[in-house]
Amino acid sequence: MFKTVGVVGAGLMGSEIALVFALAGRRVKLNDTNPALLDESAKRLERVLQKGIDRGLYAEDAIEVVLPQIQFCPTLEDYSKCDLVVEAVFEDEEVKSAVFGELDRIVSDHCVIASNTSSISITTLASKVSEFRRTRFIGTHFFSPVSKMKLVEVIPGMDTDRAIIEDVMSECKDIGKTPIEVKDVVGFAVNRLLHAMMIEATRLVEEGVATPEDIDVACRLGLGHPIGPFQLMDATQLSLSLQVQEILSAAYGDRFKPRPIMKQMVGAGYNGKRSGRGWYKA
Ligand SMILES: NC(=O)c1ccc[n+]([C@@H]2O[C@H](COP(=O)([O-])OP(=O)(O)OC[C@H]3O[C@@H](n4cnc5c(N)ncnc54)[C@H](O)[C@@H]3O)[C@@H](O)[C@H]2O)c1
């Protein structure tokens, strides 16, 4: 068990990753370079906890008990006390490399360092810390919203120790998640599955086989998915799906090539819910 857990990056993912560790009784430190985002994160987590209380998922006193377990930190200096640090900053190799360089200087020798990257190789990221630490470097790919989604893809790098993989898998179970071990390949397992389906769904629309609405119905009622691919693209922004498909097609070739209609929609600014129009009109 990791008693003190640090999270770097208090955005969409990092905030809720901090929350799930705090809910499991860990002491948590949450850092962001933008102090305003730390305040925003605290407010967001209070709302998530309140919703959970209203639904009977968390104890009535969860806000008073859980939130104080999270220390909001403007710098990483305090992270020397962490047993595990999960990085969840922007999906940018340079930004992540700078964070790992700083953590390498600060954290103790026993600390395990994990990255929540969705597309960068874990072995590449591990090379940003000292050689002796690479045995304690691993990928932990959480899914959004982290407080609800059970899965964690656990991705060992080339040098990760088997004992560290087991410790991290067991920690994921302790915090109420279901981990699966996945090889360090582009897209890991889930994004390859998801985008294969999204690309085929988009192709069906291009061919006029069915509407986006009907394909979403088909996935919900015929396949038992909680949400259809077009609703999901609208919720997470089409530009993000396009970006992931470009990364996957660079790695695997034409089978992940984004469909022309995706490029047209993103080019037109029909980027999903936040922009007021995507596959659906908001
Ligand atoms: N959004 C998703 O659905 C999802 C799912 C799985 C994995 N991921 C991965 O999780 C990571 C974070 O994604 P997100 O959606 O939470 O992004 P986000 O933009 O919501 O949050 C990133 C946060 O990192 C902070 N940050 C940037 N540089 C920093 C630094 N040097 N030190 C400390 N904080 C810094 C930013 O201020 C921001 O608050 C990415 O690697 C992403 O690929 C995202």
The ligand as an ORCA input file, in Angstrom:
! r2SCAN-3c Opt
* xyz 0 1
  N      -9.172     13.700    -20.662
  C      -9.271     12.366    -20.752
  O     -10.356     11.780    -20.985
  C      -8.042     11.506    -20.492
  C      -8.197     10.126    -20.306
  C      -7.083      9.344    -20.010
  C      -5.834      9.950    -19.935
  N      -5.696     11.289    -20.145
  C      -4.360     11.867    -20.007
  O      -4.269     12.503    -18.728
  C      -3.377     13.623    -18.798
  C      -4.100     14.879    -18.328
  O      -5.216     15.092    -19.138
  P      -6.417     16.079    -18.684
  O      -7.544     15.783    -19.605
  O      -6.600     16.010    -17.209
  O      -5.771     17.493    -19.069
  P      -6.138     18.928    -18.486
  O      -5.701     19.908    -19.518
  O      -7.543     18.959    -17.985
  O      -5.178     19.058    -17.201
  C      -3.796     19.157    -17.271
  C      -3.343     19.991    -16.070
  O      -1.925     19.940    -15.984
  C      -1.484     21.201    -15.522
  N      -0.075     21.351    -15.846
  C       0.492     21.600    -17.048
  N       1.847     21.612    -16.922
  C       2.113     21.364    -15.619
  C       3.314     21.232    -14.882
  N       4.519     21.365    -15.460
  N       3.235     20.973    -13.560
  C       2.019     20.835    -12.951
  N       0.852     20.939    -13.605
  C       0.890     21.201    -14.934
  C      -2.392     22.196    -16.247
  O      -2.395     23.465    -15.605
  C      -3.741     21.483    -16.180
  O      -4.471     21.838    -15.026
  C      -2.898     13.676    -20.257
  O      -1.688     12.982    -20.355
  C      -4.013     12.952    -21.010
  O      -3.588     12.391    -22.234
  C      -6.771     12.094    -20.406
*
